[in-house]
Amino acid sequence: MRKLLIALVAVTATPALLGQGTIIFNNRNVAAGIDAKILGPSGAGLSGPDWKADLVAGPAGTPLARLVPVPNSTTPFRTGVAAGYVTPITVTIPNIGPGARATVAVRVFNGSSGLSSYGTSSPITVPTGDPTTSPPGLPTDMIGLTGFAFLCPEPPTYALAILAAVALLLWRRK
């Protein structure tokens, strides 16, 4: 009986020690007041298999530059009338305990080009789990998330100069 009690305490205490707060990664939930459409360079909502979004996170109050990618948080964008909105998933944020607050931001990128260029939302601070229950558990929505536009960065001036020089050399060879 004593061994069973010790095993039961170890199993129930382990999740709290590992710090595994969860949130629902979704930028559209009308019932929760979330409508944070993400627009592409053309002004239309991002869609299609190449566009992806993931989360960066840290303890509450962490500045945007110090937020780290959350493992297994990459999700594609929906298509059609739902373009600009991600496919919702539940995300576990490492080292943030259930009921603790985390600062998170959405990061979008073109999956075919990797993370060479990406856009990031403004960071928000959200509770993980449901702090009013004991123990905290149910994932919470990303209330406070706002939409943003992903703008492809312009090439640097020197890159344009190099392209112009190469074009001039090719033109002069003819």
TORPA-4810 file (N, C-alpha, C, O; in nm, 3 decimals):
<nodes>
NODE_1_0.082_-0.119_0.000_0.000_0.000_0.000_0.087_0.126_0.000_0.058_0.223_-0.070_M
NODE_2_0.193_0.123_0.079_0.282_0.238_0.089_0.348_0.266_-0.047_0.359_0.382_-0.087_R
NODE_3_0.393_0.162_-0.116_0.456_0.178_-0.247_0.356_0.235_-0.347_0.392_0.319_-0.430_K
NODE_4_0.233_0.191_-0.340_0.130_0.240_-0.429_0.106_0.389_-0.406_0.091_0.465_-0.501_L
NODE_5_0.103_0.431_-0.281_0.083_0.572_-0.247_0.200_0.658_-0.297_0.179_0.767_-0.350_L
NODE_6_0.322_0.609_-0.279_0.439_0.682_-0.326_0.437_0.694_-0.479_0.466_0.800_-0.533_I
NODE_7_0.402_0.587_-0.548_0.393_0.589_-0.694_0.286_0.687_-0.740_0.307_0.761_-0.837_A
NODE_8_0.173_0.689_-0.673_0.064_0.780_-0.708_0.107_0.926_-0.691_0.077_1.009_-0.777_L
NODE_9_0.175_0.958_-0.583_0.224_1.094_-0.560_0.326_1.132_-0.667_0.324_1.244_-0.718_V
NODE_10_0.416_1.040_-0.701_0.518_1.069_-0.802_0.456_1.095_-0.938_0.499_1.187_-1.009_A
NODE_11_0.357_1.019_-0.976_0.292_1.035_-1.106_0.214_1.166_-1.112_0.217_1.234_-1.215_V
NODE_12_0.144_1.202_-1.007_0.065_1.325_-1.010_0.150_1.450_-0.993_0.109_1.557_-1.039_T
NODE_13_0.264_1.441_-0.929_0.350_1.558_-0.909_0.439_1.586_-1.029_0.479_1.701_-1.049_A
NODE_14_0.471_1.485_-1.108_0.564_1.501_-1.218_0.522_1.607_-1.319_0.606_1.689_-1.355_T
NODE_15_0.396_1.611_-1.369_0.362_1.714_-1.466_0.383_1.855_-1.414_0.426_1.942_-1.490_P
NODE_16_0.354_1.881_-1.288_0.374_2.015_-1.234_0.522_2.050_-1.229_0.559_2.166_-1.249_A
NODE_17_0.607_1.951_-1.201_0.750_1.978_-1.194_0.810_2.001_-1.332_0.907_2.075_-1.346_L
NODE_18_0.754_1.938_-1.434_0.808_1.952_-1.568_0.768_2.083_-1.635_0.827_2.120_-1.736_L
NODE_19_0.670_2.151_-1.583_0.630_2.279_-1.639_0.573_2.266_-1.778_0.644_2.285_-1.877_G
NODE_20_0.446_2.233_-1.788_0.388_2.211_-1.918_0.255_2.284_-1.931_0.148_2.223_-1.930_Q
NODE_21_0.264_2.415_-1.945_0.143_2.493_-1.967_0.098_2.480_-2.111_0.180_2.467_-2.202_G
NODE_22_-0.033_2.482_-2.132_-0.086_2.468_-2.267_-0.175_2.585_-2.304_-0.242_2.645_-2.220_T
NODE_23_-0.174_2.618_-2.434_-0.264_2.719_-2.489_-0.319_2.667_-2.620_-0.263_2.575_-2.680_I
NODE_24_-0.428_2.727_-2.666_-0.484_2.693_-2.795_-0.430_2.794_-2.896_-0.459_2.914_-2.887_I
NODE_25_-0.350_2.745_-2.991_-0.292_2.829_-3.095_-0.396_2.845_-3.205_-0.412_2.758_-3.290_F
NODE_26_-0.467_2.956_-3.201_-0.574_2.983_-3.296_-0.589_3.134_-3.307_-0.603_3.202_-3.206_N
NODE_27_-0.585_3.187_-3.428_-0.600_3.332_-3.443_-0.742_3.372_-3.484_-0.765_3.487_-3.521_N
NODE_28_-0.837_3.277_-3.478_-0.978_3.311_-3.499_-1.065_3.223_-3.411_-1.076_3.102_-3.433_R
NODE_29_-1.125_3.284_-3.313_-1.223_3.219_-3.227_-1.323_3.328_-3.188_-1.303_3.401_-3.090_N
NODE_30_-1.429_3.338_-3.264_-1.527_3.445_-3.245_-1.585_3.443_-3.104_-1.606_3.548_-3.044_V
NODE_31_-1.610_3.323_-3.051_-1.668_3.313_-2.917_-1.576_3.373_-2.810_-1.623_3.425_-2.710_A
NODE_32_-1.444_3.365_-2.833_-1.347_3.420_-2.737_-1.307_3.563_-2.773_-1.227_3.624_-2.702_A
NODE_33_-1.362_3.617_-2.882_-1.328_3.754_-2.922_-1.197_3.767_-2.995_-1.136_3.874_-2.995_G
NODE_34_-1.152_3.659_-3.058_-1.024_3.661_-3.131_-1.051_3.659_-3.281_-1.114_3.567_-3.333_I
NODE_35_-1.003_3.762_-3.350_-1.010_3.769_-3.496_-0.884_3.840_-3.543_-0.886_3.960_-3.571_D
NODE_36_-0.776_3.766_-3.551_-0.643_3.822_-3.580_-0.593_3.770_-3.714_-0.499_3.690_-3.720_A
NODE_37_-0.656_3.814_-3.821_-0.621_3.769_-3.956_-0.480_3.814_-3.992_-0.438_3.925_-3.960_K
NODE_38_-0.407_3.725_-4.058_-0.270_3.754_-4.099_-0.268_3.770_-4.250_-0.304_3.679_-4.324_I
NODE_39_-0.226_3.888_-4.294_-0.229_3.923_-4.435_-0.090_3.908_-4.499_0.012_3.925_-4.433_L
NODE_40_-0.091_3.875_-4.627_0.034_3.863_-4.702_0.069_3.993_-4.771_-0.001_4.093_-4.753_G
NODE_41_0.176_3.994_-4.851_0.220_4.115_-4.919_0.114_4.176_-5.012_0.113_4.297_-5.034_P
NODE_42_0.024_4.091_-5.067_-0.079_4.141_-5.159_-0.197_4.202_-5.085_-0.284_4.263_-5.148_S
NODE_43_-0.204_4.186_-4.955_-0.316_4.235_-4.876_-0.423_4.130_-4.853_-0.518_4.154_-4.778_G
NODE_44_-0.409_4.012_-4.916_-0.503_3.902_-4.895_-0.452_3.815_-4.780_-0.333_3.818_-4.746_A
NODE_45_-0.542_3.738_-4.720_-0.503_3.648_-4.612_-0.407_3.540_-4.662_-0.425_3.488_-4.772_G
NODE_46_-0.306_3.508_-4.582_-0.212_3.402_-4.619_-0.287_3.269_-4.628_-0.373_3.241_-4.545_L
NODE_47_-0.255_3.188_-4.729_-0.319_3.058_-4.743_-0.230_2.967_-4.825_-0.135_3.011_-4.890_S
NODE_48_-0.263_2.841_-4.820_-0.190_2.744_-4.900_-0.087_2.667_-4.821_-0.053_2.704_-4.709_G
NODE_49_-0.038_2.558_-4.881_0.052_2.468_-4.808_0.189_2.525_-4.778_0.258_2.477_-4.688_P
NODE_50_0.232_2.627_-4.851_0.365_2.682_-4.828_0.372_2.775_-4.706_0.478_2.789_-4.646_D
NODE_51_0.261_2.837_-4.670_0.262_2.932_-4.558_0.238_2.859_-4.427_0.144_2.781_-4.414_W
NODE_52_0.325_2.885_-4.330_0.319_2.820_-4.199_0.325_2.927_-4.089_0.368_3.040_-4.112_K
NODE_53_0.280_2.888_-3.972_0.292_2.975_-3.854_0.338_2.889_-3.737_0.305_2.771_-3.729_A
NODE_54_0.414_2.949_-3.649_0.450_2.882_-3.525_0.453_2.985_-3.413_0.430_3.103_-3.436_D
NODE_55_0.480_2.938_-3.293_0.483_3.027_-3.177_0.624_3.041_-3.124_0.705_2.948_-3.130_L
NODE_56_0.653_3.160_-3.070_0.771_3.182_-2.988_0.718_3.223_-2.852_0.617_3.293_-2.843_V
NODE_57_0.784_3.180_-2.746_0.729_3.205_-2.613_0.839_3.213_-2.508_0.954_3.178_-2.532_A
NODE_58_0.799_3.261_-2.391_0.887_3.269_-2.276_0.804_3.304_-2.154_0.683_3.326_-2.165_G
NODE_59_0.865_3.309_-2.038_0.791_3.349_-1.918_0.732_3.489_-1.934_0.783_3.570_-2.012_P
NODE_60_0.627_3.518_-1.861_0.560_3.648_-1.869_0.662_3.761_-1.856_0.748_3.759_-1.768_A
NODE_61_0.650_3.859_-1.945_0.738_3.975_-1.942_0.863_3.962_-2.028_0.940_4.057_-2.038_G
NODE_62_0.885_3.847_-2.090_1.003_3.829_-2.174_0.989_3.917_-2.298_0.885_3.914_-2.363_T
NODE_63_1.093_3.997_-2.332_1.085_4.080_-2.453_1.082_3.993_-2.580_1.131_3.881_-2.580_P
NODE_64_1.024_4.046_-2.687_1.008_3.974_-2.812_1.139_3.914_-2.862_1.141_3.800_-2.907_L
NODE_65_1.247_3.988_-2.854_1.377_3.941_-2.905_1.429_3.819_-2.830_1.515_3.747_-2.881_A
NODE_66_1.378_3.794_-2.709_1.428_3.681_-2.629_1.332_3.563_-2.624_1.360_3.464_-2.556_R
NODE_67_1.219_3.572_-2.695_1.126_3.460_-2.700_1.187_3.349_-2.785_1.256_3.376_-2.883_L
NODE_68_1.163_3.225_-2.747_1.222_3.111_-2.818_1.113_3.029_-2.887_0.999_3.026_-2.840_V
NODE_69_1.148_2.962_-2.998_1.048_2.880_-3.068_0.993_2.770_-2.979_1.066_2.707_-2.902_P
NODE_70_0.863_2.747_-2.990_0.796_2.641_-2.914_0.796_2.515_-3.000_0.745_2.517_-3.112_V
NODE_71_0.851_2.405_-2.949_0.854_2.281_-3.027_0.713_2.235_-3.065_0.619_2.252_-2.987_P
NODE_72_0.699_2.179_-3.182_0.573_2.121_-3.230_0.459_2.222_-3.237_0.343_2.185_-3.219_N
NODE_73_0.491_2.350_-3.264_0.385_2.450_-3.273_0.359_2.495_-3.416_0.277_2.584_-3.438_S
NODE_74_0.427_2.434_-3.514_0.408_2.476_-3.653_0.274_2.424_-3.704_0.241_2.306_-3.689_T
NODE_75_0.198_2.513_-3.766_0.068_2.477_-3.821_0.047_2.551_-3.953_0.095_2.664_-3.969_T
NODE_76_-0.023_2.489_-4.048_-0.046_2.556_-4.177_-0.161_2.656_-4.170_-0.237_2.659_-4.073_P
NODE_77_-0.172_2.736_-4.274_-0.283_2.829_-4.287_-0.400_2.761_-4.357_-0.381_2.674_-4.441_F
NODE_78_-0.519_2.803_-4.321_-0.639_2.751_-4.388_-0.652_2.819_-4.524_-0.580_2.914_-4.554_R
NODE_79_-0.743_2.769_-4.606_-0.761_2.822_-4.741_-0.905_2.871_-4.759_-0.988_2.857_-4.670_T
NODE_80_-0.932_2.928_-4.876_-1.066_2.975_-4.909_-1.108_3.093_-4.824_-1.030_3.186_-4.802_G
NODE_81_-1.233_3.090_-4.774_-1.283_3.202_-4.694_-1.211_3.213_-4.559_-1.218_3.316_-4.493_V
NODE_82_-1.141_3.106_-4.519_-1.067_3.107_-4.392_-0.920_3.144_-4.412_-0.840_3.131_-4.320_A
NODE_83_-0.883_3.191_-4.533_-0.745_3.232_-4.558_-0.706_3.342_-4.459_-0.785_3.431_-4.429_A
NODE_84_-0.585_3.335_-4.409_-0.537_3.432_-4.311_-0.546_3.380_-4.168_-0.499_3.444_-4.074_G
NODE_85_-0.607_3.263_-4.153_-0.623_3.203_-4.021_-0.554_3.067_-4.018_-0.558_2.992_-4.115_Y
NODE_86_-0.489_3.036_-3.905_-0.415_2.910_-3.892_-0.510_2.796_-3.859_-0.620_2.816_-3.808_V
NODE_87_-0.464_2.676_-3.889_-0.535_2.557_-3.844_-0.510_2.545_-3.694_-0.394_2.532_-3.653_T
NODE_88_-0.614_2.549_-3.610_-0.594_2.551_-3.464_-0.530_2.422_-3.412_-0.564_2.312_-3.455_P
NODE_89_-0.439_2.439_-3.317_-0.378_2.325_-3.248_-0.359_2.363_-3.101_-0.354_2.480_-3.066_I
NODE_90_-0.349_2.262_-3.016_-0.316_2.284_-2.875_-0.165_2.270_-2.862_-0.107_2.172_-2.908_T
NODE_91_-0.103_2.369_-2.800_0.043_2.375_-2.791_0.087_2.369_-2.645_0.031_2.437_-2.559_V
NODE_92_0.188_2.287_-2.619_0.248_2.278_-2.486_0.373_2.365_-2.485_0.462_2.347_-2.568_T
NODE_93_0.378_2.458_-2.390_0.492_2.549_-2.381_0.587_2.496_-2.273_0.551_2.494_-2.155_I
NODE_94_0.707_2.453_-2.312_0.801_2.399_-2.214_0.841_2.503_-2.108_0.850_2.622_-2.137_P
NODE_95_0.864_2.455_-1.991_0.913_2.536_-1.878_0.815_2.643_-1.831_0.854_2.735_-1.759_N
NODE_96_0.689_2.632_-1.870_0.585_2.721_-1.820_0.481_2.631_-1.754_0.418_2.550_-1.822_I
NODE_97_0.462_2.645_-1.625_0.371_2.557_-1.554_0.225_2.586_-1.585_0.191_2.697_-1.624_G
NODE_98_0.139_2.487_-1.567_-0.004_2.508_-1.586_-0.055_2.620_-1.495_-0.027_2.622_-1.375_P
NODE_99_-0.128_2.712_-1.553_-0.179_2.825_-1.475_-0.084_2.942_-1.469_-0.124_3.052_-1.431_G
NODE_100_0.044_2.922_-1.507_0.141_3.032_-1.509_0.114_3.117_-1.633_0.047_3.073_-1.726_A
NODE_101_0.166_3.237_-1.635_0.149_3.326_-1.749_0.272_3.317_-1.840_0.385_3.305_-1.793_R
NODE_102_0.246_3.323_-1.971_0.354_3.317_-2.070_0.337_3.432_-2.168_0.225_3.470_-2.201_A
NODE_103_0.448_3.485_-2.216_0.445_3.583_-2.324_0.467_3.505_-2.453_0.564_3.431_-2.466_T
NODE_104_0.375_3.522_-2.549_0.384_3.449_-2.676_0.367_3.545_-2.793_0.308_3.652_-2.780_V
NODE_105_0.419_3.503_-2.908_0.400_3.577_-3.033_0.388_3.475_-3.145_0.446_3.366_-3.138_A
NODE_106_0.313_3.510_-3.248_0.298_3.426_-3.366_0.404_3.466_-3.467_0.428_3.585_-3.490_V
NODE_107_0.467_3.367_-3.527_0.568_3.391_-3.629_0.521_3.322_-3.757_0.485_3.204_-3.752_R
NODE_108_0.520_3.392_-3.870_0.477_3.332_-3.997_0.594_3.332_-4.095_0.679_3.421_-4.093_V
NODE_109_0.595_3.230_-4.181_0.703_3.217_-4.278_0.655_3.133_-4.394_0.556_3.060_-4.384_F
NODE_110_0.725_3.144_-4.504_0.696_3.062_-4.620_0.774_2.933_-4.604_0.897_2.934_-4.605_N
NODE_111_0.703_2.822_-4.588_0.766_2.693_-4.561_0.859_2.646_-4.671_0.951_2.569_-4.644_G
NODE_112_0.838_2.692_-4.794_0.926_2.649_-4.903_1.060_2.719_-4.898_1.159_2.669_-4.952_S
NODE_113_1.065_2.837_-4.832_1.193_2.908_-4.823_1.252_2.902_-4.683_1.356_2.963_-4.658_S
NODE_114_1.189_2.829_-4.592_1.240_2.817_-4.456_1.219_2.946_-4.378_1.129_3.024_-4.408_G
NODE_115_1.303_2.966_-4.278_1.289_3.084_-4.191_1.375_3.200_-4.237_1.410_3.286_-4.157_L
NODE_116_1.412_3.203_-4.366_1.498_3.311_-4.413_1.428_3.446_-4.402_1.494_3.548_-4.378_S
NODE_117_1.296_3.450_-4.419_1.222_3.573_-4.395_1.091_3.537_-4.327_1.021_3.445_-4.369_S
NODE_118_1.060_3.609_-4.223_0.939_3.581_-4.148_0.885_3.708_-4.086_0.957_3.807_-4.071_Y
NODE_119_0.759_3.704_-4.051_0.694_3.815_-3.984_0.649_3.770_-3.846_0.621_3.652_-3.825_G
NODE_120_0.642_3.862_-3.754_0.605_3.828_-3.617_0.499_3.922_-3.565_0.503_4.043_-3.591_T
NODE_121_0.403_3.867_-3.492_0.298_3.948_-3.431_0.354_4.023_-3.311_0.467_3.999_-3.268_S
NODE_122_0.275_4.113_-3.258_0.310_4.176_-3.131_0.295_4.071_-3.022_0.202_3.990_-3.027_S
NODE_123_0.383_4.071_-2.923_0.371_3.971_-2.816_0.251_4.000_-2.726_0.213_4.115_-2.705_P
NODE_124_0.193_3.894_-2.674_0.085_3.905_-2.576_0.118_3.815_-2.459_0.194_3.719_-2.473_I
NODE_125_0.064_3.846_-2.343_0.083_3.761_-2.225_-0.049_3.693_-2.194_-0.152_3.759_-2.177_T
NODE_126_-0.044_3.561_-2.186_-0.164_3.481_-2.164_-0.140_3.380_-2.052_-0.027_3.338_-2.029_V
NODE_127_-0.247_3.342_-1.982_-0.232_3.233_-1.885_-0.226_3.100_-1.958_-0.284_3.085_-2.066_P
NODE_128_-0.157_3.004_-1.902_-0.158_2.870_-1.959_-0.250_2.786_-1.872_-0.254_2.801_-1.750_T
NODE_129_-0.323_2.699_-1.935_-0.419_2.621_-1.859_-0.529_2.713_-1.808_-0.544_2.825_-1.856_G
NODE_130_-0.604_2.667_-1.712_-0.711_2.745_-1.653_-0.678_2.768_-1.506_-0.695_2.676_-1.425_D
NODE_131_-0.631_2.887_-1.470_-0.586_2.909_-1.334_-0.697_2.902_-1.229_-0.668_2.901_-1.110_P
NODE_132_-0.824_2.899_-1.271_-0.933_2.894_-1.172_-0.969_2.752_-1.131_-1.050_2.732_-1.041_T
NODE_133_-0.909_2.651_-1.197_-0.937_2.513_-1.159_-0.822_2.457_-1.079_-0.711_2.510_-1.083_T
NODE_134_-0.848_2.351_-1.009_-0.742_2.289_-0.931_-0.738_2.140_-0.964_-0.834_2.070_-0.934_S
NODE_135_-0.632_2.091_-1.025_-0.516_2.164_-1.075_-0.548_2.235_-1.207_-0.640_2.195_-1.277_P
NODE_136_-0.471_2.341_-1.241_-0.494_2.409_-1.368_-0.475_2.310_-1.482_-0.384_2.228_-1.478_P
NODE_137_-0.559_2.318_-1.582_-0.544_2.219_-1.686_-0.591_2.258_-1.823_-0.515_2.246_-1.919_G
NODE_138_-0.714_2.306_-1.839_-0.766_2.330_-1.972_-0.687_2.438_-2.043_-0.658_2.542_-1.984_L
NODE_139_-0.651_2.415_-2.171_-0.577_2.517_-2.247_-0.662_2.644_-2.262_-0.784_2.636_-2.270_P
NODE_140_-0.597_2.758_-2.266_-0.667_2.884_-2.282_-0.643_2.940_-2.422_-0.546_2.906_-2.489_T
NODE_141_-0.735_3.028_-2.463_-0.722_3.094_-2.592_-0.620_3.207_-2.585_-0.585_3.255_-2.477_D
NODE_142_-0.574_3.249_-2.702_-0.476_3.358_-2.712_-0.549_3.492_-2.719_-0.542_3.563_-2.819_M
NODE_143_-0.618_3.525_-2.611_-0.696_3.649_-2.606_-0.600_3.768_-2.604_-0.504_3.772_-2.527_I
NODE_144_-0.628_3.866_-2.691_-0.541_3.983_-2.704_-0.457_3.980_-2.830_-0.394_4.080_-2.865_G
NODE_145_-0.456_3.865_-2.901_-0.379_3.854_-3.025_-0.440_3.946_-3.130_-0.562_3.949_-3.146_L
NODE_146_-0.356_4.020_-3.200_-0.402_4.108_-3.307_-0.342_4.062_-3.440_-0.233_4.005_-3.444_T
NODE_147_-0.413_4.089_-3.547_-0.365_4.053_-3.680_-0.249_4.141_-3.722_-0.223_4.245_-3.662_G
NODE_148_-0.180_4.099_-3.826_-0.069_4.178_-3.879_-0.047_4.141_-4.025_-0.103_4.042_-4.073_F
NODE_149_0.032_4.218_-4.094_0.064_4.193_-4.234_0.207_4.144_-4.245_0.299_4.204_-4.189_A
NODE_150_0.224_4.035_-4.319_0.358_3.982_-4.346_0.408_4.050_-4.472_0.350_4.032_-4.580_F
NODE_151_0.512_4.127_-4.460_0.567_4.199_-4.575_0.703_4.140_-4.609_0.791_4.131_-4.524_L
NODE_152_0.718_4.099_-4.734_0.848_4.045_-4.779_0.950_4.157_-4.775_0.925_4.267_-4.826_C
NODE_153_1.066_4.132_-4.717_1.167_4.238_-4.709_1.221_4.273_-4.847_1.236_4.187_-4.934_P
NODE_154_1.251_4.399_-4.864_1.312_4.447_-4.989_1.457_4.399_-4.995_1.522_4.389_-4.892_E
NODE_155_1.507_4.369_-5.116_1.649_4.332_-5.123_1.737_4.452_-5.091_1.700_4.566_-5.122_P
NODE_156_1.852_4.429_-5.031_1.941_4.540_-4.999_1.993_4.607_-5.126_1.995_4.547_-5.233_P
NODE_157_2.034_4.732_-5.112_2.082_4.811_-5.226_2.200_4.744_-5.296_2.206_4.744_-5.419_T
NODE_158_2.293_4.689_-5.219_2.410_4.627_-5.282_2.371_4.506_-5.366_2.435_4.479_-5.467_Y
NODE_159_2.266_4.433_-5.327_2.221_4.319_-5.407_2.167_4.367_-5.541_2.191_4.305_-5.644_A
NODE_160_2.092_4.477_-5.539_2.042_4.534_-5.663_2.156_4.584_-5.751_2.151_4.569_-5.873_L
NODE_161_2.258_4.643_-5.691_2.374_4.692_-5.766_2.448_4.576_-5.832_2.491_4.588_-5.947_A
NODE_162_2.463_4.466_-5.762_2.530_4.349_-5.818_2.451_4.294_-5.936_2.507_4.260_-6.041_I
NODE_163_2.318_4.284_-5.919_2.233_4.237_-6.028_2.244_4.328_-6.150_2.250_4.280_-6.263_L
NODE_164_2.247_4.458_-6.128_2.259_4.553_-6.239_2.394_4.537_-6.308_2.401_4.543_-6.431_A
NODE_165_2.501_4.517_-6.231_2.634_4.499_-6.291_2.640_4.371_-6.374_2.697_4.371_-6.483_A
NODE_166_2.583_4.264_-6.324_2.581_4.138_-6.399_2.500_4.155_-6.527_2.543_4.108_-6.633_V
NODE_167_2.386_4.221_-6.520_2.304_4.244_-6.639_2.380_4.328_-6.741_2.373_4.302_-6.861_A
NODE_168_2.452_4.429_-6.694_2.530_4.514_-6.783_2.640_4.434_-6.851_2.661_4.448_-6.972_L
NODE_169_2.711_4.350_-6.776_2.816_4.267_-6.834_2.759_4.171_-6.939_2.818_4.154_-7.046_L
NODE_170_2.648_4.109_-6.909_2.585_4.018_-7.005_2.539_4.093_-7.130_2.551_4.040_-7.241_L
NODE_171_2.489_4.212_-7.114_2.440_4.292_-7.226_2.557_4.335_-7.315_2.544_4.335_-7.437_W
NODE_172_2.671_4.372_-7.254_2.788_4.417_-7.328_2.854_4.304_-7.404_2.920_4.328_-7.505_R
NODE_173_2.840_4.179_-7.357_2.901_4.064_-7.425_2.837_4.038_-7.559_2.901_3.982_-7.647_R
NODE_174_2.713_4.077_-7.578_2.642_4.050_-7.703_2.685_4.136_-7.812_2.634_4.125_-7.923_K
</nodes>
